[in-house]
Amino acid sequence: MHTKTMEGLAGASMNMKLLNTPFRVYKDAERRGDTAVMERATY
């Protein structure tokens, strides 16, 4: 596998990990109907 491909996959993996927490907060707030928390999680 090429070096650039490995760098791209590592970068994509890191971005998914960083986005996972706010997305989990958003889904939990959506389940509870808390729109203020949903808005904060998107920013």
C-alpha positions in Angstrom: 0.0 0.0 0.0 1.3 3.5 -0.8 2.3 6.0 1.9 -0.2 8.6 0.8 -3.0 6.0 1.0 -2.0 5.1 4.5 -1.9 8.8 5.5 -5.4 9.3 4.0 -6.8 6.3 5.9 -5.2 7.4 9.2 -6.6 10.9 8.7 -10.1 9.6 7.9 -10.0 7.4 11.0 -9.0 10.3 13.3 -11.8 12.5 11.9 -14.4 9.8 12.5 -13.2 9.4 16.1 -13.4 13.2 16.6 -16.9 13.4 15.2 -18.2 10.4 17.1 -18.6 12.1 20.5 -20.6 15.2 19.3 -22.8 12.9 17.1 -23.5 10.7 20.1 -24.4 13.8 22.2 -26.7 14.9 19.4 -28.5 11.6 19.1 -29.0 11.4 22.8 -30.4 14.9 23.0 -32.7 14.1 20.0 -34.0 11.1 21.8 -34.8 13.3 24.9 -36.2 16.1 22.7 -33.6 18.6 24.0 -33.1 21.0 21.0 -30.7 23.3 22.8 -28.2 20.5 23.4 -28.7 19.3 19.8 -27.8 22.8 18.5 -24.7 23.0 20.7 -23.5 19.6 19.5 -23.6 20.6 15.9 -21.2 23.5 16.5 
